[in-house]
Every structure is written in C-alpha cells, then in structure tokens.
Amino acid sequence: MRIRSTRLAAVLAFAVLAFAVQADPARAQGRDFAGTVVSIAGKSIVVEDRRGERVSFAGAADTVVEGKKGWGALAEGDRVIVKWSLSDGPRRADRVIVLGGGR
C-alpha cells in the first residue's frame, strides 16, 4: 500500500511539473546564441559563433544588457550570449550578456 501511494505521488508530481513547463510558452520558445559581436548598426547587432554562423539580432527598449552600460556600450569584438525568443519578425534580443572582449 505504501509503495502504491509513493508511486502515485511521484506520478502526480511529474504531471504538475510537466504542466508548469508547458504553461509558459514564451520560456519554452527561448533560445540562446553565443559568439562574438562582428557588427553593430543602430539597434541591430550581428553575432558570429565559433562555427562561423552569423545571426542578426534587433534590440528593443526593454532589451537588458548585462556586463556593459546598455545597448550603446556594446562593441565589435565583445563575446556575448544573446537570449532571444522566436517571433514572426526579426530575431529580437531579450537579454545580452557580455562575457568579455571588445576592441
């Protein structure tokens, strides 16, 4: 009897956790891209990863930049992680984490 109730509790806990993960679709669609800033033009940056893939990200008024004092302080050569979400338009940077670098 005790094994059955423990197993039931585990199954219920798993079901609640699975539901909680699916309940936040924005988080489920979140992506990360790590690399080096290769160009900056206004509110847009291009980041190149170690395989040579280049991806452009648009900044917004609510884009958070960690490690520098805002979007305007980003520089070519900065090593960054860009956290972004899937959307219909251009890739929008939700958060840019500056790891180092800069020329």
NUPA-467661 format. One record per atom (N, C-alpha, C): residue number from 1; x, y, z. Coordinates in nm, 4 decimals. Layout:
  pos         x         y         z
  NUM         X         Y         Z
...
This chain:
  pos         x         y         z
    1    0.0820   -0.1191    0.0000
    1    0.0000    0.0000    0.0000
    1    0.0867    0.1260    0.0000
    2    0.1935    0.1243    0.0797
    2    0.2812    0.2404    0.0895
    2    0.3529    0.2643   -0.0436
    3    0.3938    0.1596   -0.1130
    3    0.4609    0.1731   -0.2424
    3    0.3668    0.2351   -0.3437
    4    0.2436    0.1929   -0.3423
    4    0.1447    0.2457   -0.4358
    4    0.1237    0.3960   -0.4149
    5    0.1122    0.4412   -0.2896
    5    0.0911    0.5833   -0.2645
    5    0.2163    0.6650   -0.2988
    6    0.3343    0.6097   -0.2779
    6    0.4580    0.6787   -0.3151
    6    0.4665    0.6921   -0.4659
    7    0.4328    0.5862   -0.5369
    7    0.4348    0.5897   -0.6832
    7    0.3319    0.6892   -0.7353
    8    0.2145    0.6915   -0.6759
    8    0.1108    0.7865   -0.7159
    8    0.1569    0.9298   -0.6928
    9    0.2208    0.9556   -0.5798
    9    0.2716    1.0897   -0.5504
    9    0.3772    1.1301   -0.6532
   10    0.4621    1.0375   -0.6916
   10    0.5668    1.0679   -0.7905
   10    0.5048    1.0995   -0.9263
   11    0.4044    1.0235   -0.9656
   11    0.3374    1.0464   -1.0939
   11    0.2670    1.1826   -1.0927
   12    0.2007    1.2151   -0.9839
   12    0.1328    1.3448   -0.9739
   12    0.2337    1.4606   -0.9764
   13    0.3456    1.4441   -0.9069
   13    0.4478    1.5488   -0.9071
   13    0.5026    1.5695   -1.0474
   14    0.5267    1.4617   -1.1190
   14    0.5756    1.4716   -1.2557
   14    0.4732    1.5418   -1.3443
   15    0.3458    1.5082   -1.3295
   15    0.2402    1.5697   -1.4102
   15    0.2313    1.7199   -1.3837
   16    0.2419    1.7603   -1.2588
   16    0.2368    1.9025   -1.2243
   16    0.3569    1.9749   -1.2837
   17    0.4749    1.9149   -1.2743
   17    0.5955    1.9752   -1.3300
   17    0.5858    1.9870   -1.4816
   18    0.5385    1.8840   -1.5473
   18    0.5241    1.8878   -1.6933
   18    0.4258    1.9962   -1.7351
   19    0.3171    2.0122   -1.6623
   19    0.2198    2.1160   -1.6928
   19    0.2810    2.2541   -1.6725
   20    0.3584    2.2724   -1.5660
   20    0.4187    2.4022   -1.5369
   20    0.5162    2.4428   -1.6466
   21    0.5908    2.3494   -1.6992
   21    0.6859    2.3790   -1.8058
   21    0.6115    2.4203   -1.9321
   22    0.5019    2.3546   -1.9636
   22    0.4251    2.3864   -2.0829
   22    0.3408    2.5115   -2.0662
   23    0.3153    2.5540   -1.9440
   23    0.2273    2.6674   -1.9200
   23    0.2907    2.8008   -1.9579
   24    0.4230    2.8057   -1.9748
   24    0.4908    2.9300   -2.0091
   24    0.5477    2.9182   -2.1507
   25    0.4657    2.9445   -2.2543
   25    0.5113    2.9242   -2.3910
   25    0.6278    3.0153   -2.4306
   26    0.6350    3.1356   -2.3755
   26    0.7459    3.2241   -2.4109
   26    0.8781    3.1645   -2.3657
   27    0.8792    3.1070   -2.2485
   27    1.0021    3.0452   -2.1976
   27    1.0354    2.9207   -2.2777
   28    0.9361    2.8471   -2.3187
   28    0.9599    2.7260   -2.3962
   28    1.0200    2.7597   -2.5323
   29    0.9943    2.8782   -2.5854
   29    1.0453    2.9186   -2.7151
   29    1.1774    2.9959   -2.7041
   30    1.2296    3.0115   -2.5830
   30    1.3528    3.0869   -2.5632
   30    1.4730    3.0170   -2.6243
   31    1.5653    3.0955   -2.6741
   31    1.6860    3.0439   -2.7373
   31    1.8060    3.1235   -2.6872
   32    1.9239    3.0636   -2.6978
   32    2.0494    3.1305   -2.6664
   32    2.1402    3.1207   -2.7880
   33    2.2193    3.2246   -2.8111
   33    2.3186    3.2227   -2.9185
   33    2.4444    3.2875   -2.8627
   34    2.5546    3.2151   -2.8638
   34    2.6798    3.2648   -2.8090
   34    2.7792    3.2895   -2.9206
   35    2.8539    3.3996   -2.9088
   35    2.9552    3.4282   -3.0080
   35    3.0165    3.5647   -2.9854
   36    3.0728    3.6195   -3.0919
   36    3.1416    3.7480   -3.0882
   36    3.0664    3.8480   -3.1743
   37    3.0479    3.9692   -3.1215
   37    2.9818    4.0750   -3.1985
   37    3.0745    4.1134   -3.3134
   38    3.0243    4.1005   -3.4378
   38    3.1058    4.1347   -3.5545
   38    3.0629    4.2658   -3.6192
   39    2.9400    4.3105   -3.5920
   39    2.8987    4.4419   -3.6418
   39    2.7809    4.4948   -3.5606
   40    2.7733    4.6268   -3.5582
   40    2.6654    4.6964   -3.4873
   40    2.6164    4.8074   -3.5782
   41    2.4846    4.8168   -3.5931
   41    2.4242    4.9240   -3.6724
   41    2.2968    4.9676   -3.6013
   42    2.3041    5.0773   -3.5288
   42    2.1871    5.1271   -3.4562
   42    2.1402    5.0281   -3.3524
   43    2.0194    4.9786   -3.3689
   43    1.9610    4.8840   -3.2745
   43    1.9698    4.7402   -3.3262
   44    2.0740    4.7109   -3.4013
   44    2.0919    4.5766   -3.4546
   44    2.2375    4.5343   -3.4375
   45    2.2565    4.4091   -3.3946
   45    2.3918    4.3548   -3.3857
   45    2.3971    4.2234   -3.4637
   46    2.5153    4.1921   -3.5135
   46    2.5401    4.0635   -3.5778
   46    2.6428    3.9913   -3.4926
   47    2.6114    3.8666   -3.4566
   47    2.6973    3.7855   -3.3717
   47    2.7409    3.6628   -3.4506
   48    2.8699    3.6318   -3.4434
   48    2.9242    3.5145   -3.5126
   48    2.9664    3.4114   -3.4088
   49    2.9170    3.2876   -3.4254
   49    2.9545    3.1830   -3.3314
   49    3.0857    3.1177   -3.3736
   50    3.1324    3.0214   -3.2973
   50    3.2632    2.9606   -3.3247
   50    3.2654    2.8772   -3.4512
   51    3.1503    2.8425   -3.5050
   51    3.1428    2.7675   -3.6315
   51    3.1368    2.8609   -3.7519
   52    3.1295    2.9924   -3.7263
   52    3.1235    3.0893   -3.8347
   52    2.9835    3.1293   -3.8749
   53    2.8828    3.0793   -3.8053
   53    2.7440    3.1173   -3.8361
   53    2.7189    3.2582   -3.7817
   54    2.6641    3.3448   -3.8660
   54    2.6325    3.4818   -3.8264
   54    2.4816    3.4986   -3.8140
   55    2.4402    3.5600   -3.7034
   55    2.2981    3.5821   -3.6774
   55    2.2798    3.7269   -3.6348
   56    2.1772    3.7908   -3.6902
   56    2.1448    3.9292   -3.6592
   56    2.0345    3.9337   -3.5532
   57    2.0492    4.0258   -3.4586
   57    1.9504    4.0444   -3.3527
   57    1.9136    4.1915   -3.3436
   58    1.7857    4.2179   -3.3263
   58    1.7373    4.3545   -3.3063
   58    1.7232    4.3801   -3.1571
   59    1.7620    4.4982   -3.1150
   59    1.7431    4.5393   -2.9769
   59    1.6124    4.6143   -2.9638
   60    1.5597    4.6182   -2.8427
   60    1.4355    4.6912   -2.8156
   60    1.4552    4.7745   -2.6892
   61    1.3592    4.8571   -2.6597
   61    1.3687    4.9428   -2.5411
   61    1.3827    4.8606   -2.4134
   62    1.3243    4.7408   -2.4103
   62    1.3308    4.6589   -2.2892
   62    1.4391    4.5498   -2.2949
   63    1.5269    4.5549   -2.3949
   63    1.6376    4.4589   -2.4008
   63    1.7350    4.4891   -2.2870
   64    1.7657    4.3873   -2.2093
   64    1.8564    4.4006   -2.0954
   64    1.9979    4.3670   -2.1413
   65    2.0938    4.4528   -2.1061
   65    2.2346    4.4273   -2.1360
   65    2.3067    4.4121   -2.0027
   66    2.3670    4.2950   -1.9815
   66    2.4428    4.2689   -1.8592
   66    2.5916    4.2718   -1.8909
   67    2.6694    4.3381   -1.8077
   67    2.8133    4.3420   -1.8269
   67    2.8620    4.4687   -1.8944
   68    2.7713    4.5495   -1.9450
   68    2.8032    4.6805   -2.0041
   68    2.6880    4.7739   -1.9700
   69    2.7084    4.9014   -1.9946
   69    2.6062    5.0013   -1.9589
   69    2.5110    5.0260   -2.0745
   70    2.4370    4.9250   -2.1127
   70    2.3339    4.9412   -2.2133
   70    2.3768    4.9019   -2.3534
   71    2.2793    4.9044   -2.4430
   71    2.2977    4.8631   -2.5828
   71    2.4066    4.9463   -2.6512
   72    2.4080    5.0750   -2.6249
   72    2.5035    5.1644   -2.6889
   72    2.6483    5.1374   -2.6504
   73    2.6702    5.0657   -2.5419
   73    2.8062    5.0343   -2.4975
   73    2.8601    4.9066   -2.5604
   74    2.7750    4.8318   -2.6317
   74    2.8237    4.7108   -2.6987
   74    2.9249    4.7497   -2.8055
   75    3.0269    4.6645   -2.8240
   75    3.1320    4.6949   -2.9207
   75    3.1676    4.5708   -3.0012
   76    3.2170    4.5935   -3.1207
   76    3.2663    4.4820   -3.2011
   76    3.3764    4.4127   -3.1218
   77    3.3752    4.2820   -3.1264
   77    3.4729    4.2029   -3.0525
   77    3.4230    4.1546   -2.9174
   78    3.3104    4.2110   -2.8672
   78    3.2542    4.1631   -2.7403
   78    3.2104    4.0179   -2.7558
   79    3.2475    3.9351   -2.6593
   79    3.1962    3.7974   -2.6537
   79    3.0659    3.8028   -2.5758
   80    2.9583    3.7502   -2.6355
   80    2.8253    3.7649   -2.5762
   80    2.7459    3.6350   -2.5836
   81    2.6455    3.6300   -2.4986
   81    2.5375    3.5318   -2.5105
   81    2.4113    3.6146   -2.5304
   82    2.3410    3.5888   -2.6392
   82    2.2162    3.6596   -2.6673
   82    2.1018    3.5647   -2.6370
   83    2.0155    3.6051   -2.5468
   83    1.8947    3.5278   -2.5154
   83    1.7823    3.5922   -2.5949
   84    1.7133    3.5110   -2.6749
   84    1.6101    3.5652   -2.7616
   84    1.4949    3.4674   -2.7702
   85    1.3818    3.5153   -2.8199
   85    1.2614    3.4342   -2.8337
   85    1.2202    3.4273   -2.9787
   86    1.1618    3.3145   -3.0161
   86    1.1096    3.3002   -3.1515
   86    0.9947    3.3979   -3.1713
   87    0.9917    3.4615   -3.2876
   87    0.8832    3.5542   -3.3203
   87    0.8664    3.5567   -3.4714
   88    0.7664    3.6288   -3.5170
   88    0.7397    3.6372   -3.6601
   88    0.8337    3.7338   -3.7311
   89    0.8867    3.8306   -3.6606
   89    0.9725    3.9313   -3.7222
   89    1.1193    3.8961   -3.7089
   90    1.2031    3.9986   -3.7100
   90    1.3468    3.9729   -3.6915
   90    1.3721    3.9170   -3.5512
   91    1.4826    3.8484   -3.5368
   91    1.5175    3.7951   -3.4045
   91    1.5352    3.9130   -3.3089
   92    1.4622    3.9096   -3.1990
   92    1.4654    4.0187   -3.1018
   92    1.5430    3.9728   -2.9795
   93    1.6465    4.0469   -2.9442
   93    1.7270    4.0145   -2.8269
   93    1.6510    4.0538   -2.7005
   94    1.6234    3.9565   -2.6145
   94    1.5606    3.9854   -2.4859
   94    1.6657    4.0271   -2.3844
   95    1.7828    3.9607   -2.3910
   95    1.8918    3.9883   -2.2974
   95    2.0235    3.9614   -2.3687
   96    2.1205    4.0489   -2.3465
   96    2.2555    4.0304   -2.3993
   96    2.3488    4.0271   -2.2790
   97    2.4204    3.9165   -2.2635
   97    2.5152    3.9010   -2.1551
   97    2.6553    3.9140   -2.2138
   98    2.7274    4.0158   -2.1730
   98    2.8628    4.0385   -2.2231
   98    2.9606    3.9618   -2.1345
   99    3.0351    3.8720   -2.1971
   99    3.1306    3.7883   -2.1253
   99    3.2697    3.8490   -2.1226
  100    3.2999    3.9347   -2.2155
  100    3.4312    3.9977   -2.2221
  100    3.4620    4.0376   -2.3644
  101    3.5835    4.0836   -2.3845
  101    3.6252    4.1213   -2.5187
  101    3.6106    4.2693   -2.5415
  102    3.5827    4.3039   -2.6635
  102    3.5712    4.4449   -2.7006
  102    3.7054    4.4978   -2.7461
  103    3.7008    4.5747   -2.8506
  103    3.8267    4.6291   -2.9044
  103    3.8471    4.7705   -2.8585
